[in-house]
Amino acid sequence: ARAGRRSMKLRDGPSACPSLWRSLPCPRAELRLDLVLSSGQTFRWWESSPGAWTGVLGGRVWTLRQDRERLWYTVYGEEEEERDGGLQPAGATRPDGAETDRILSDFFQLDVGLPALYRAWGAADPLFRSVAADFPGEVSPRGGTEGRSHRASPHRVPPAGVRVLRQDPAECLLSFICTSNNHISRITAMIERLCRAFGPRLCCLDARPFHAFPSLSALAGADAEARLRALGFGYRAKFVSGSAKAITEGFGAEGLHRLRSVPYAEARRVLCTLPGVGAKVADCVCLMALDKAEAVPVDTHVWRIARERYGAALGGRSLTPRAHQEIGDFFRGLWGPRAGWAQAV
């Protein structure tokens, strides 16, 4: 039997076996794992022990942890053996440190400095400035951990360390198709069932199996929609399998990636041709996977903020495609080229 079929132990932190951990310089003002990984941007991470987050990224399983100045991580190999009471990686499967540093830095977009952005948004927007006055100091205890509700508010200091992830476009797209009329805990469970049913198994940690996100071709199969319905996806089953099929038969996974290099309006237009993809889902994918930092996903909550707190007479009485565009344009005019990042706060 393959060693990868055996259950390995989850690693809590670097103290037990320092040789299996690496770190990147990353102050907490630049990244808060507890806020970013639970905010509804991604659905594949869970707090495996207090302060430690385990999830799947780039076809590997990771555990992340941070202290005040560094982001620590460990990557689990497919084949690892227990020796002398501790985990030692089989030499051939140990990932290259420079490569994993790059993958993690890319995922969190650590090349983008948050303090300068907060200052720019505060200079342009008195309301943002009024609630960001304490940045980059410590945030209030556990502040803003209730999903995506920690947006700009006159009653809450925006938490430092909230940033936009850079995700795989196919995974981001198909995940956000599942978000319509849904909530984070249910979406997370749906994505977990999707990965277990259609994705290749990566490893088993403390008897919990971890699977990679399925390929587009796996989700485009003839029986995919029926299997997704059996997994509780309801009407979304048709959209997930339909979009996977449309991409594989059309521009392909490579074409989806190439949308990173086309203008925002073009990427948004292409995404909206896919089954189950409207303006909100398209903007989420543009922002979180296609390098369109100016994309502002608009839902009724954002619409209400624009009208009530900013006095913007936008969008008429309902959230039409025109209203999506007008509200997005309003915030892009206010917050500039990274308006989508400001809205995420």
C-alpha positions in Angstrom: 0.0 0.0 0.0 1.2 3.5 -0.7 2.5 5.4 2.3 0.2 8.3 1.3 -2.8 6.1 2.3 -1.6 6.0 5.9 -2.8 8.6 8.3 -0.2 11.2 9.3 -0.2 13.5 12.3 -1.3 17.1 12.0 1.5 19.5 12.9 0.5 22.3 15.3 3.6 24.4 15.1 7.4 24.5 14.5 8.4 23.8 18.1 7.9 20.0 17.8 9.9 19.5 14.6 11.5 22.7 13.4 13.1 21.1 10.4 9.6 20.6 8.8 8.7 24.2 9.0 9.7 27.3 7.0 8.8 31.0 7.5 8.4 34.2 5.5 8.7 37.7 7.0 5.1 38.9 7.3 3.9 41.3 10.1 0.4 40.8 11.4 -0.5 44.2 10.1 0.0 42.8 6.6 -1.8 39.5 7.1 -4.3 38.1 9.6 -4.8 34.4 8.9 -7.9 34.2 11.2 -9.7 37.0 9.3 -8.6 36.2 5.7 -9.0 32.4 5.7 -12.5 32.6 7.3 -13.9 35.5 5.4 -15.6 33.7 2.5 -12.9 34.3 -0.1 -11.8 30.6 0.1 -13.5 27.6 1.5 -10.7 25.0 1.8 -9.1 26.1 5.1 -10.0 25.2 8.7 -8.5 26.1 12.1 -7.0 22.7 12.9 -5.8 23.9 16.3 -5.9 27.3 18.0 -4.0 29.6 15.7 -3.1 26.9 13.1 -4.9 26.7 9.8 -4.8 23.6 7.6 -5.9 23.5 4.0 -5.2 22.6 0.3 -3.3 25.0 -2.0 -1.7 24.1 -5.3 -2.3 20.4 -5.0 -0.6 20.2 -1.6 -1.8 20.2 2.0 -0.4 22.9 4.3 -0.6 24.0 7.9 0.0 27.8 8.5 0.7 29.7 11.7 1.9 33.2 12.4 3.6 35.2 15.1 3.9 39.0 15.2 6.5 39.2 12.5 6.6 35.9 10.5 4.3 33.5 8.6 5.2 29.9 9.4 4.2 26.9 7.2 4.7 23.2 6.8 3.7 21.1 3.7 2.7 17.5 4.0 4.2 15.1 1.4 2.4 12.2 -0.2 4.8 9.7 1.4 6.0 10.3 4.9 7.2 7.8 7.5 7.1 7.9 11.2 10.6 7.3 12.7 11.7 7.6 16.3 8.3 9.0 17.3 8.6 11.9 14.9 7.6 12.5 11.3 10.5 12.5 8.8 9.8 13.2 5.2 10.9 10.7 2.6 13.7 12.6 0.9 12.3 12.5 -2.6 9.0 14.0 -1.7 10.2 17.0 0.3 9.0 20.1 -1.6 11.5 22.7 -2.7 11.5 25.6 -0.1 12.0 28.4 -2.6 9.0 27.0 -4.6 6.7 26.8 -1.6 7.8 30.2 -0.4 6.7 31.5 -3.8 3.4 29.7 -3.9 2.4 31.1 -0.4 3.6 34.6 -1.2 1.7 34.5 -4.4 -1.5 33.2 -2.8 -1.5 36.0 -0.1 -0.1 38.6 -2.6 2.5 39.6 0.0 4.1 41.9 -2.5 1.2 44.3 -2.0 1.8 46.4 1.1 -1.4 47.1 3.1 -0.3 50.1 5.2 0.2 52.3 2.2 -3.2 51.2 0.8 -5.0 52.0 4.0 -3.3 55.5 4.0 -4.4 56.1 0.4 -8.0 55.0 1.0 -8.1 57.1 4.1 -6.8 60.2 2.3 -9.5 59.7 -0.4 -12.4 58.7 1.8 -13.2 60.5 5.1 -15.5 57.7 6.2 -12.7 55.1 5.6 -10.3 57.4 7.4 -12.6 57.8 10.4 -12.7 54.0 11.0 -9.1 53.3 10.0 -7.5 55.8 12.4 -5.9 53.2 14.5 -4.2 51.3 11.6 -1.7 49.7 11.7 -2.0 49.3 15.5 -3.5 46.2 17.1 -7.1 45.6 16.3 -9.7 45.0 18.9 -9.8 41.4 20.3 -11.3 39.0 17.8 -12.8 41.9 15.9 -14.3 41.3 12.6 -14.3 37.5 12.6 -17.9 37.2 11.7 -17.6 36.3 8.0 -17.5 39.2 5.5 -19.4 41.6 7.8 -16.3 43.5 8.8 -16.7 46.0 6.1 -16.2 49.8 6.5 -18.5 50.9 9.3 -18.6 54.1 11.4 -18.7 51.8 14.5 -15.7 49.4 13.9 -12.0 49.8 13.4 -11.2 47.9 10.1 -9.0 45.0 11.1 -5.4 45.3 10.0 -4.2 42.4 7.9 -7.2 41.8 5.7 -6.1 41.2 2.1 -7.4 39.7 -1.1 -6.2 36.2 -2.0 -4.9 35.2 -5.5 -6.6 31.9 -6.2 -6.6 29.4 -9.0 -9.2 30.7 -11.5 -11.1 27.4 -12.0 -11.3 26.6 -8.3 -12.4 30.2 -7.5 -15.0 30.2 -10.3 -16.6 26.9 -9.5 -16.6 27.6 -5.8 -18.3 31.0 -6.2 -21.0 29.5 -8.4 -21.9 27.6 -5.2 -22.3 30.7 -3.1 -25.6 31.9 -4.5 -28.3 32.0 -1.8 -25.9 30.3 0.6 -23.7 30.8 3.7 -20.0 30.1 4.4 -20.4 27.0 6.6 -22.7 25.3 4.0 -20.6 26.4 1.1 -17.5 24.9 2.8 -19.3 21.6 3.4 -20.4 21.5 -0.3 -16.9 22.2 -1.6 -15.5 19.5 0.7 -18.0 16.9 -0.7 -17.1 18.1 -4.2 -13.4 17.5 -3.7 -13.9 14.1 -2.0 -16.1 12.9 -4.8 -14.2 14.3 -7.8 -10.7 15.3 -6.7 -7.6 13.2 -6.3 -6.7 12.2 -2.8 -3.5 13.9 -1.5 -3.0 12.5 2.0 -4.7 11.7 5.3 -4.1 13.7 8.5 -5.4 12.5 11.8 -7.7 10.1 9.9 -9.1 13.0 7.8 -8.6 12.6 4.1 -7.6 15.6 2.0 -8.3 15.9 -1.7 -7.2 18.3 -4.4 -9.8 20.5 -6.1 -11.2 18.5 -9.1 -10.0 19.2 -12.6 -12.4 20.8 -15.0 -12.6 17.6 -17.1 -13.7 15.6 -14.0 -16.6 18.0 -13.4 -17.5 18.1 -17.1 -18.2 14.4 -17.3 -21.6 13.1 -18.5 -22.7 12.0 -15.0 -21.3 15.0 -13.1 -24.5 16.9 -12.8 -26.4 13.9 -11.4 -23.6 13.1 -9.0 -23.5 16.8 -7.8 -27.3 16.7 -7.2 -26.8 13.5 -5.1 -24.2 15.5 -3.1 -26.8 18.1 -2.3 -25.9 20.8 -4.8 -29.4 21.3 -6.0 -29.9 23.7 -8.9 -26.2 24.7 -8.6 -25.2 21.2 -9.9 -26.3 22.2 -13.4 -24.2 25.4 -13.3 -21.0 23.8 -11.9 -21.0 21.0 -14.4 -22.2 23.3 -17.2 -19.5 25.9 -16.6 -16.8 23.2 -16.4 -18.1 21.7 -19.7 -18.3 25.1 -21.4 -14.7 25.9 -20.4 -13.3 22.5 -21.4 -15.1 22.7 -24.7 -14.3 26.3 -25.2 -11.2 28.4 -24.2 -10.0 25.7 -21.7 -8.3 26.1 -18.4 -5.4 27.9 -20.1 -7.9 30.4 -21.6 -9.3 31.0 -18.1 -5.8 31.8 -16.8 -5.2 34.1 -19.7 -8.0 36.3 -18.6 -5.5 37.6 -16.0 -3.8 39.6 -18.8 -6.9 41.1 -20.5 -8.7 44.2 -19.3 -11.2 43.9 -16.4 -14.3 44.6 -18.5 -13.3 41.9 -21.0 -12.6 39.3 -18.3 -16.0 40.1 -16.7 -17.8 39.8 -20.0 -16.3 36.4 -20.8 -17.1 35.0 -17.3 -20.7 36.2 -17.6 -21.2 34.0 -20.7 -20.8 30.9 -18.4 -23.8 29.0 -16.9 -24.7 30.3 -13.4 -22.3 33.3 -13.6 -23.8 36.7 -13.0 -22.2 40.1 -12.2 -21.5 39.3 -8.6 -19.8 35.9 -9.2 -17.8 37.4 -12.1 -16.5 40.2 -10.0 -15.5 37.9 -7.2 -13.5 35.8 -9.6 -12.0 38.8 -11.3 -10.9 40.2 -7.9 -9.8 37.0 -6.2 -8.3 35.0 -9.1 -7.8 37.2 -12.2 -5.7 40.1 -10.9 -8.5 42.7 -11.3 -8.0 44.6 -8.1 -10.5 47.2 -9.3 -13.3 44.7 -9.4 -15.9 45.4 -6.7 -18.3 42.5 -6.0 -21.7 44.1 -5.4 -24.5 42.5 -3.3 -27.4 44.0 -1.5 -25.2 44.8 1.5 -22.7 46.8 -0.6 -25.5 48.5 -2.4 -27.0 49.5 1.0 -23.7 50.9 2.2 -23.3 52.9 -1.0 -26.8 54.4 -0.6 -27.0 54.9 3.2 -23.4 55.7 4.2 -22.1 57.4 1.1 -25.4 59.0 -0.1 -24.9 57.6 -3.5 -28.2 57.7 -5.5 -27.3 54.6 -7.5 -29.0 51.7 -9.1 -32.7 52.5 -8.8 -34.9 50.2 -6.8 -33.3 46.9 -7.6 -29.8 45.4 -8.1 -29.8 45.3 -11.9 -26.6 44.8 -14.0 -26.6 48.6 -14.5 -26.7 49.1 -10.8 -23.7 46.7 -10.4 -21.8 48.7 -12.9 -22.7 52.1 -11.4 -21.9 51.1 -7.8 -18.6 49.5 -8.9 -17.7 52.7 -10.8 -18.6 54.8 -7.7 -16.3 52.9 -5.4 -13.5 52.7 -8.1 -13.8 56.5 -8.4 -13.5 56.8 -4.6 -10.9 54.2 -3.7 -8.9 53.9 -6.9 -7.3 51.0 -8.7 -7.5 48.6 -5.7 -11.1 49.4 -4.9 -11.9 45.7 -4.5 -9.3 45.4 -1.8 -10.8 48.4 0.1 -14.3 46.9 -0.1 -13.0 43.6 1.3 -12.1 45.4 4.5 
